[in-house]
Amino acid sequence: MQADVSTTIDVRYEKGESPNGAVVTVTQDGFLDDSVRGERFTLRFSRKACSTCASGKSGWWLYGLGATRICWEGCGAQDFSAEPCH
């Protein structure tokens, strides 16, 4: 049996011409698991001012990471949640 897992990646930058922050959301759905249907990871990035960098800003730094899951029907949360599936 082959897994039919879909993966979506969403990148949202702070407003402005040269953003200092971004949030990347990676969502996977359709796991071949008896309780966990999918997972979502939220990664938060920032940039700082840098006087020695050509662009005037540092590279991107990961400062936050969160994970949630969605369960198959009858096994827990039907929306992405930090609660475990059962």
GILIN-V273733 format. One record per backbone hydrogen bond with DSSP energy under -1.0 kcal/mol. NH is the residue of the N-H (numbers start at 0). CO is the residue of the C=O. Records with the same first field share a line. If there is no record, write none. Layout:
BEGIN
NH=CO + CO
END
This chain:
BEGIN
5=28
7=26
9=24
11=22
13=20
21=44
22=11
23=42
24=9
25=40
26=7
27=38
28=5
29=36
30=36
32=30
36=69
37=69
38=27
39=67
40=25
41=65
42=23
43=63
44=21
45=60
46=19
49=55
57=47
60=45
62=43
63=43
65=41
67=39
68=80
69=37
70=76
71=34
74=71
80=68
85=74
END
